[in-house]
Amino acid sequence: MQGHPFHLVEYSPWPLLNSFAILCMPTGLIYFIRGGNTNLLLIGLFATALISFLWWRDVVRESTLQGWHTSYVTRGLKMGVFLFIVSEVCFFFAFFWAYFHSSLAPSIEIGGTWPPIGITTLATFQVPLLNTSVLLLSGVSITWTHHSIEEGDQKSAVQGLFITLVLGFYFVWLQYGEYMETSFSIADSVYGSSFFLATGFHGLHVLVGATFIAVCFFRLMFLHFDSGHHIGFLAAAWYWHFVDVVWLFLYVSIYWWGSYSE
């Protein structure tokens, strides 16, 4: 029996092993950039994915099957997710800082104007607006799922989460099509760099969030969640709402304001 209120339910090798696997990724990326060798990078990616799967599998077992996640543990997990999202806010803040630093006072090297001379921006009210609608709808559907879980409506919860999952992958597909249509690349001045870094990392976060929701979808199918125990889904929902809010800022600042400012 657990004799303390902290989330230290049993000894686990996964945190230490995962730290070494994650270390292989940036090291492997440096090797790839400098010499074109992808072996270490691929090993790091595969090892991180495998160890994370095993680690999260153990967490699911501890919470759902063994009942070790007490109210104190749940409170700690919620705080951990909240602090993680705060760190993600700081991550994207850096991209917005770089974008506004370059756009509010355009340098002479890019023509003293924003967007820079020679850059043809994407149409604000076409695919970007559709992407915004898709993400906002996904925010509605995951909120519907949350209320359904709290009310014990299993069928409605599964339907809402499935819709969220479809909308998430649809957004990624739309963004991929948008990238194929751009007339500029990441190497085209500071506009291309800031555009693709900000929107690209957001797309990566959408993929991570969609994977998170996919895991919750299968857990929901296996009846892992009920009205009093759904911290895993709650973490996914918070993360997804964060992704929605970041996209709204990206759409307003980069696609809308940044396309017309001088």
Disulfide bonds with the S-S distance in Angstrom:
none
